[in-house]
Amino acid sequence: MKKNMGIFDRALRIIIAIVLAVLIYLGEFSGTTAIILGIVAAVFLLTSLMSYCPLYSLVGLKTCASKKK
């Protein structure tokens, strides 16, 4: 897997994941909504840590800076 996420995308996804986790923890969401948002938060965190988004690959999007060889 080649990296396809830039630093801004990664930081934004981590912030969104943290916000969702806090809102779920505080009880702002419950039931099925909390489960779905928890999964979204986990996916955002995982893709941020790996710097790779499968959806970006499908649509041909790459937001990371390319290194010259």
N, C-alpha and C positions, 0 to 999 in steps of 0.2 A: 504494500500500500504506500503510495506516494502521498506526502502531505499536500493537502489542498485547501487548508484554512489558514488565514492570516491571523495576526495577533489580535486585531480588533474583533473579529468573529469569535475567537476563542474566549476573550475576556467577556464579551457580551453574553455568550452562552453560559459561562460560569456564574455571572451575576444573576441571570435569569434563573438558573438552577438553584442558587442559594435563596433567592426571593421566594420561589415556589416552595422550597423545602420549609422555610420559616413560616409561610402562610399555612401550609398543611399542618405543621407542628402546633401553631397557635389556634387551629381549629376553624380557620376561615373557610376551608373546604372539607367536605366529608364524603364518605361513601364512595360511589363509583367515580365521581369527579376527582376526589383526592387520589384515588388509585391511578387514574389516567394521567393526572398532572405529575404524580410521583414518577411514573414511567418516563414522561417527557423530560423531567428534571434529570433523571438518571442518564437518559440518552444524551442530553445536552452536555452533561458533565463528562461522560465517557468519550464523546466525539471531541470535546475540547482538549482532553488530556492526550488523545491520540493524534490531534491535529488533522484528522481525516473525517470527512463527512461523505457517506455513501451517496446521499442525494445529490451532492455537488458533482460527484463523478457521473451520475446518470444524466445530468443536464449539461455537463461540460464546464462547470463553473470552477474557478480556481482563484482564491483571494490572497494567497500567500505570495510573497515576493519571490520571483524566480532568481536563482543563483546562476551567475555566468560560469561556464565551464571553460 
